């Protein structure tokens, strides 16, 4: 029986070192998910978003794949290209 991606991750998260690294990536993963969700909801292609923001389509693709570390300025440009604004919050560690 093959495991799903989610099942594999949950199994790996039992390793404290893996879990620490996984948790450290959470803010980046939230950003990528929010960007993808907004772009898909608005039915905007990567190419169209690139045209709206002046960011290359390949850079948008890298950001969405988690292969790039965009600056806050780049994130703001993407949000504006999607007709949105960036909202940052600081929360207590749990």
URZI-V980875 format. One record per pair of residues at least 4 apart in sequence whose ideal C-beta (glycine too) atoms are under 6 Angstrom apart, sorted by the first residue. I is the first residue (numbers start at 0). J is the second residue. D is the distance in whole Angstrom. If there is no record, write none. Layout:
# URZI-V980875
I:J:D + I:J:D
This chain:
# URZI-V980875
2:6:4 + 2:7:5 + 11:17:5 + 12:18:5 + 12:21:6 + 17:21:6 + 24:28:6 + 31:63:6 + 31:65:6 + 35:63:6 + 37:81:5 + 38:43:5 + 43:47:5 + 43:48:5 + 45:56:5 + 45:59:5 + 45:60:6 + 46:56:5 + 48:59:6 + 48:80:5 + 49:54:6 + 49:55:6 + 49:56:4 + 49:59:6 + 51:80:4 + 52:76:5 + 52:77:6 + 52:80:4 + 54:58:5 + 54:59:6 + 61:66:4 + 61:67:4 + 62:67:5 + 62:69:5 + 69:73:4 + 69:74:5 + 74:85:6 + 75:85:5 + 78:83:4 + 78:84:6 + 78:85:5
